[in-house]
Amino acid sequence: MVARDLVHIIGATGRSGLALCKALTQLNSPIQPVIRNQNHWKTQDFPTAQKALIADLDGPPSLLAQALEGARSIVSTAHARHIPQILAAGPKDATYIFLGSTRKYTHWPDAHGKGVIAGEKAFLQSNQKGVLLHPTMIYGAEGENNVQRLAQLLKILPIIPLPKKGQSLIQPIYQSDVTKAMIHALSIEWSKPESLVIAGPKAISYADFVHAICRAATLPQRPIISIPPWVLVQLAKLSRFIPVLPTISPAEVQRLMEDKAFDITPMQEKLQFTPISLQEGLAKLYPRERG
């Protein structure tokens, strides 16, 4: 599936932006990177790319307007809080594909989640056509560390303390499926602004997620024990002082208690693809050597 027009990609050097650039390049689809720092782009080699345009989303609006002048298809992998600036600067007849986050559903909102909610409101109230894609936890991206951070903990801790013994649900999505969702979205004739959750094929418990990572990374299985949430919150506050442990915020602990399960039927029907399983995704992330 190839994008019909030159695709302006805001945030082209970020994880999801770079993955999209690579995928569109493999499809021989022309791309126009829009980035903050030229030096971050110089190390990349994309034959179908135009010269990168510089526009800081927190900088002068005129630079962004200049970068998006004449654009027909605009994808922004920058934080959704920037949606109002992008809509104000971009052409009125362009199609917009934005990345949000299912963090908007949390009962423990942080600046990230509140920014997604504000960006979505601005987009849905606009007259622009396109879609705001809300991925669940993304894993498997170059530079992504969600799974790696957990694997690091699994190497260190003899037991894994989780609220509710890890029975809360999670539904992670592999980076290649996030990329695929954006490419499929580019091929659709959107008539209005829409919002769509993109997630893995099914939800699993945190406990099963931990066990799956252990198997994929060939680590010994760690027993999971139930621990009161307030204890984990206090331990999270101490994590930044312990060099061998990844830093964990109290809000992350609180969100461990929330079920993150989503019906992907709307995604499958609208975008016409089925995401890969967690087992397949982890196999890509931790490939086994074949004899």
C-alpha positions in Angstrom: 0.0 0.0 0.0 1.6 3.3 -1.2 0.7 6.8 -0.2 -0.7 8.7 -3.2 0.9 12.1 -2.4 4.2 13.4 -1.0 3.9 12.8 2.7 5.0 15.5 5.1 6.2 13.8 8.2 6.4 15.9 11.4 8.8 14.4 13.9 10.6 12.3 11.2 13.6 11.6 13.5 11.5 10.3 16.4 10.9 6.6 16.9 7.5 6.3 15.1 8.4 9.0 12.6 11.6 7.3 11.6 9.9 4.0 11.3 7.3 5.5 9.0 10.0 7.2 6.9 11.8 3.8 6.4 8.5 2.0 5.6 7.4 4.6 3.0 10.9 4.6 1.5 10.7 0.9 1.0 7.4 1.4 -0.8 9.1 4.1 -3.0 6.7 6.6 -1.6 8.0 10.2 -1.5 8.4 11.8 1.9 9.1 15.3 3.2 10.6 15.3 6.6 9.8 18.2 8.9 12.1 18.3 11.9 13.6 20.5 14.6 17.2 19.7 14.1 18.9 19.2 10.8 21.8 17.3 12.4 19.5 14.5 13.5 18.5 13.9 9.8 21.9 14.1 8.2 22.8 10.6 9.4 19.7 9.1 7.6 19.7 7.9 4.0 16.3 8.1 2.3 16.4 8.2 -1.5 12.7 9.3 -1.8 13.0 12.1 0.7 13.1 15.8 0.0 15.5 17.9 1.8 14.4 18.1 5.5 12.5 21.3 6.4 13.2 22.8 9.8 10.2 23.8 12.0 10.1 23.7 15.8 6.6 23.1 17.0 7.3 25.3 20.0 8.9 28.0 17.7 7.6 30.6 15.3 4.3 29.5 13.7 5.5 31.1 10.4 8.3 28.4 10.0 5.8 25.6 10.4 3.4 27.2 8.0 6.2 27.6 5.5 7.2 23.9 5.9 3.6 22.7 5.4 2.8 25.0 2.5 1.1 23.1 -0.3 1.1 19.8 1.7 -1.6 17.3 0.8 -0.9 14.5 3.3 0.5 15.4 6.7 1.5 12.8 9.4 2.5 14.1 12.8 4.2 11.6 15.2 4.9 14.5 17.6 3.0 14.7 20.8 -0.7 15.3 20.3 -0.6 18.5 22.3 0.8 20.1 19.2 -2.2 19.4 17.1 -3.7 22.9 17.4 -0.4 24.5 16.1 -0.2 22.0 13.2 -3.8 22.6 12.2 -3.4 26.4 12.3 -0.2 26.2 10.2 -1.3 23.5 7.6 -3.4 23.8 4.5 -7.1 23.5 5.0 -7.5 20.9 2.3 -4.8 18.5 3.6 -5.4 15.1 5.1 -4.0 14.8 8.7 -2.8 11.7 10.4 -1.9 12.3 14.1 -0.6 10.0 16.8 -2.2 10.2 20.2 -2.2 7.7 23.0 -4.6 5.5 25.0 -3.1 7.3 28.0 -6.1 9.6 27.5 -8.3 6.9 29.2 -6.3 6.8 32.4 -7.7 7.7 35.8 -4.3 9.0 36.7 -3.7 11.7 34.1 -0.3 13.3 33.8 0.9 16.1 31.4 1.2 13.5 28.6 -2.4 12.3 29.0 -3.9 15.8 29.4 -2.0 16.9 26.3 -3.5 14.1 24.3 -7.0 14.9 25.5 -6.5 18.6 24.5 -5.1 17.7 21.1 -8.0 15.3 20.4 -10.6 18.0 21.3 -9.0 20.5 19.0 -8.9 18.0 16.1 -12.4 16.7 16.5 -13.8 20.2 16.7 -11.9 21.3 13.6 -13.2 21.0 10.0 -10.0 19.1 9.0 -10.2 15.6 7.5 -8.1 12.7 8.8 -7.7 10.6 11.9 -6.0 10.7 15.3 -4.6 7.2 16.1 -4.4 6.3 19.7 -1.8 3.4 20.2 -1.6 1.4 23.3 1.9 0.8 24.8 4.2 0.5 21.8 7.0 -2.0 21.9 9.7 -3.1 19.3 10.6 0.4 18.1 14.3 1.3 17.6 15.2 3.1 20.8 12.0 2.0 22.6 12.6 0.7 26.1 9.3 -0.4 27.6 10.0 -4.1 27.2 13.7 -3.6 27.7 13.2 -1.8 31.0 11.0 -4.6 32.3 13.6 -7.2 31.1 16.2 -5.3 33.0 14.1 -5.6 36.1 13.5 -9.3 35.5 17.3 -9.8 35.5 17.7 -8.1 38.9 14.7 -8.9 41.0 14.2 -12.4 42.4 10.4 -11.7 42.6 8.1 -9.3 40.7 5.8 -7.2 43.0 2.7 -6.1 41.2 -0.7 -4.8 42.4 -3.5 -7.3 42.2 -0.8 -10.0 41.5 -0.5 -8.7 38.0 -4.1 -9.5 36.9 -4.7 -6.0 35.4 -4.8 -6.1 31.6 -2.5 -4.7 29.0 -2.7 -4.8 25.2 0.6 -3.7 23.7 1.1 -3.0 19.9 4.2 -3.7 17.9 5.9 -0.7 16.2 5.5 -2.2 12.8 1.7 -2.3 13.3 1.7 1.4 14.4 3.6 2.1 11.1 1.2 0.0 9.1 -1.8 1.8 10.7 -0.4 5.2 9.6 0.3 4.0 6.1 -3.2 2.4 5.7 -4.7 5.7 7.1 -2.9 7.6 4.4 -4.8 5.6 1.7 -8.2 6.4 3.1 -10.4 9.2 1.9 -11.3 10.8 5.2 -14.3 13.1 5.1 -14.1 14.4 8.7 -11.8 14.3 11.7 -12.0 10.9 13.4 -10.4 9.2 16.4 -9.3 5.5 16.5 -7.6 3.2 19.0 -4.9 1.0 17.6 -3.8 -2.0 19.8 -2.5 -5.5 19.7 -4.9 -8.4 18.9 -5.9 -9.2 22.5 -5.4 -8.1 26.0 -3.4 -10.2 28.5 -2.6 -9.8 32.1 0.6 -8.1 33.3 1.6 -11.4 34.8 1.3 -13.2 31.5 3.1 -10.2 29.9 6.0 -10.7 32.3 6.1 -14.4 31.7 6.1 -13.8 27.9 9.1 -11.5 28.2 11.0 -14.0 30.3 10.4 -16.7 27.6 11.4 -14.4 24.7 14.5 -13.1 26.5 15.5 -16.5 27.7 15.3 -15.4 31.4 14.3 -17.6 34.3 10.7 -17.1 35.2 10.2 -14.9 38.3 7.4 -15.4 40.8 4.9 -12.6 40.9 3.6 -11.6 44.3 0.7 -9.2 45.2 1.7 -6.1 47.0 -0.3 -3.1 48.1 -0.3 -0.2 45.6 0.9 2.3 48.2 4.0 0.2 48.9 4.9 0.1 45.2 4.4 3.9 45.0 6.9 4.4 47.8 9.3 2.0 46.2 8.9 3.8 42.9 10.0 7.1 44.5 13.2 5.4 45.6 14.0 3.8 42.2 15.8 6.9 40.9 18.3 6.6 43.7 19.2 3.0 42.9 21.6 2.9 39.9 20.9 -0.7 38.9 17.1 -0.1 38.7 15.3 1.8 35.9 13.5 4.9 37.2 9.8 4.3 37.8 7.3 7.1 38.5 4.5 6.7 41.1 2.0 7.4 38.3 3.3 4.4 36.4 2.6 2.2 39.4 -0.9 3.6 39.7 -1.6 2.9 36.1 -0.5 -0.7 36.6 -3.9 -1.1 38.4 -5.9 -0.1 35.4 -7.2 -2.5 32.7 -6.0 -1.4 29.3 -8.2 -3.6 27.1 -9.7 -2.4 23.8 -11.9 -3.7 21.0 -9.9 -3.6 17.9 -12.8 -4.3 15.6 -13.1 -0.6 14.5 -9.4 -0.6 13.8 -9.6 -3.7 11.7 -12.7 -2.6 9.8 -11.4 0.9 9.1 -7.7 0.2 8.5 -8.1 -3.3 7.0 -5.3 -5.1 8.8 -4.9 -7.4 11.8 -2.0 -6.7 14.2 0.6 -9.4 15.0 0.4 -11.3 18.3 2.6 -10.5 21.3 4.4 -13.8 20.9 5.3 -12.9 17.3 6.3 -9.4 18.3 8.6 -10.5 21.1 10.2 -13.1 18.7 11.1 -10.2 16.5 12.5 -8.3 19.4 14.4 -11.2 20.8 15.3 -13.4 17.8 16.6 -16.8 18.6 19.7 -18.1 16.9 19.0 -21.0 14.6 21.3 -24.0 14.6 
